Amino acid sequence: MNINDLKKKKPIVTIDKSLDFFNDKILFPEKLDKANEMLKRHGLPLSKKSL
């Protein structure tokens, strides 16, 4: 298979609707609290465009 063959094919993605059950639930509250605390202290990392 070469690159031209890959460009012609498109992936088929199906989304499982049963996962919508988790939309409004926080699954890992400890990790979320830790991530929010780190963002408060350090902020977001710089992107390559801003350098």
ROVOGU-871520 format. One record per atom (N, C-alpha, C): residue number from 1; residue in three letters; atom name; y negated, z, x negated. Coordinates in pm, whole numbers, plus 50000, padded with zeros to 5 digits. Example, Ala and Ser with C-alpha at 12.3 -4.5 7.8 and 13.67 -1.06 7.14 Angstrom:
// ROVOGU-871520
seq_type_atom_yy_zz_xx
1_ALA_N_50569_50780_48681
1_ALA_CA_50450_50780_48770
1_ALA_C_50330_50780_48680
2_SER_N_50225_50708_48715
2_SER_CA_50106_50714_48633
2_SER_C_49997_50787_48710
END
This chain:
// ROVOGU-871520
seq_type_atom_yy_zz_xx
1_MET_N_50117_50000_49915
1_MET_CA_50000_50000_50000
1_MET_C_49876_50000_49910
2_ASN_N_49785_49910_49936
2_ASN_CA_49663_49905_49856
2_ASN_C_49543_49950_49941
3_ILE_N_49428_49947_49880
3_ILE_CA_49307_49997_49946
3_ILE_C_49271_49915_50069
4_ASN_N_49290_49785_50062
4_ASN_CA_49257_49701_50177
4_ASN_C_49343_49734_50297
5_ASP_N_49471_49767_50274
5_ASP_CA_49558_49807_50385
5_ASP_C_49510_49937_50448
6_LEU_N_49463_50029_50366
6_LEU_CA_49416_50157_50417
6_LEU_C_49288_50141_50500
7_LYS_N_49203_50047_50462
7_LYS_CA_49078_50025_50535
7_LYS_C_49105_49968_50675
8_LYS_N_49213_49894_50690
8_LYS_CA_49245_49833_50819
8_LYS_C_49301_49934_50918
9_LYS_N_49371_50035_50869
9_LYS_CA_49435_50133_50957
9_LYS_C_49337_50243_50993
10_LYS_N_49347_50289_51115
10_LYS_CA_49263_50399_51160
10_LYS_C_49355_50515_51200
11_PRO_N_49317_50636_51164
11_PRO_CA_49402_50749_51200
11_PRO_C_49399_50777_51350
12_ILE_N_49509_50822_51400
12_ILE_CA_49519_50861_51541
12_ILE_C_49518_51014_51544
13_VAL_N_49418_51068_51607
13_VAL_CA_49403_51213_51613
13_VAL_C_49410_51256_51758
14_THR_N_49495_51353_51786
14_THR_CA_49500_51410_51920
14_THR_C_49456_51555_51912
15_ILE_N_49375_51595_52005
15_ILE_CA_49323_51731_52008
15_ILE_C_49399_51809_52114
16_ASP_N_49453_51922_52072
16_ASP_CA_49531_52007_52161
16_ASP_C_49435_52090_52246
17_LYS_N_49433_52066_52375
17_LYS_CA_49341_52135_52466
17_LYS_C_49374_52284_52482
18_SER_N_49496_52324_52448
18_SER_CA_49532_52465_52462
18_SER_C_49458_52552_52361
19_LEU_N_49402_52492_52256
19_LEU_CA_49327_52568_52157
19_LEU_C_49188_52606_52206
20_ASP_N_49143_52550_52319
20_ASP_CA_49014_52587_52376
20_ASP_C_49011_52734_52417
21_PHE_N_49127_52794_52431
21_PHE_CA_49139_52935_52464
21_PHE_C_49068_53022_52361
22_PHE_N_49063_52977_52235
22_PHE_CA_49007_53056_52126
22_PHE_C_48858_53032_52102
23_ASN_N_48793_52950_52180
23_ASN_CA_48653_52914_52156
23_ASN_C_48560_53035_52154
24_ASP_N_48574_53127_52244
24_ASP_CA_48481_53238_52257
24_ASP_C_48533_53368_52195
25_LYS_N_48643_53361_52122
25_LYS_CA_48702_53482_52064
25_LYS_C_48678_53487_51914
26_ILE_N_48649_53605_51864
26_ILE_CA_48636_53627_51720
26_ILE_C_48771_53676_51672
27_LEU_N_48837_53593_51590
27_LEU_CA_48973_53626_51548
27_LEU_C_48978_53722_51431
28_PHE_N_48880_53716_51341
28_PHE_CA_48880_53802_51223
28_PHE_C_48744_53869_51210
29_PRO_N_48719_53975_51287
29_PRO_CA_48586_54036_51287
29_PRO_C_48547_54096_51151
30_GLU_N_48644_54149_51075
30_GLU_CA_48612_54208_50945
30_GLU_C_48562_54101_50848
31_LYS_N_48628_53986_50849
31_LYS_CA_48587_53878_50760
31_LYS_C_48452_53820_50802
32_LEU_N_48427_53814_50931
32_LEU_CA_48299_53765_50981
32_LEU_C_48187_53859_50939
33_ASP_N_48208_53989_50949
33_ASP_CA_48108_54086_50907
33_ASP_C_48080_54075_50757
34_LYS_N_48185_54057_50679
34_LYS_CA_48168_54045_50534
34_LYS_C_48090_53918_50498
35_ALA_N_48123_53807_50565
35_ALA_CA_48053_53681_50539
35_ALA_C_47907_53691_50578
36_ASN_N_47877_53753_50691
36_ASN_CA_47738_53769_50734
36_ASN_C_47660_53856_50637
37_GLU_N_47722_53961_50586
37_GLU_CA_47657_54049_50490
37_GLU_C_47626_53974_50359
38_MET_N_47720_53892_50314
38_MET_CA_47698_53814_50191
38_MET_C_47585_53713_50211
39_LEU_N_47578_53652_50329
39_LEU_CA_47471_53556_50356
39_LEU_C_47335_53626_50361
40_LYS_N_47331_53749_50413
40_LYS_CA_47205_53823_50415
40_LYS_C_47159_53855_50274
41_ARG_N_47252_53893_50187
41_ARG_CA_47217_53932_50052
41_ARG_C_47181_53813_49963
42_HIS_N_47263_53709_49968
42_HIS_CA_47250_53600_49872
42_HIS_C_47196_53470_49930
43_GLY_N_47208_53451_50058
43_GLY_CA_47163_53327_50120
43_GLY_C_47263_53215_50097
44_LEU_N_47226_53096_50140
44_LEU_CA_47312_52981_50123
44_LEU_C_47301_52926_49982
45_PRO_N_47409_52866_49930
45_PRO_CA_47401_52806_49796
45_PRO_C_47311_52682_49797
46_LEU_N_47256_52652_49682
46_LEU_CA_47170_52535_49669
46_LEU_C_47255_52408_49676
47_SER_N_47202_52306_49738
47_SER_CA_47272_52179_49743
47_SER_C_47233_52096_49621
48_LYS_N_47308_51992_49593
48_LYS_CA_47280_51905_49479
48_LYS_C_47147_51832_49496
49_LYS_N_47109_51806_49621
49_LYS_CA_46985_51734_49647
49_LYS_C_46862_51818_49609
50_SER_N_46873_51950_49624
50_SER_CA_46758_52035_49598
50_SER_C_46740_52066_49450
51_LEU_N_46839_52030_49367
51_LEU_CA_46829_52058_49224
51_LEU_C_46752_51954_49150
END
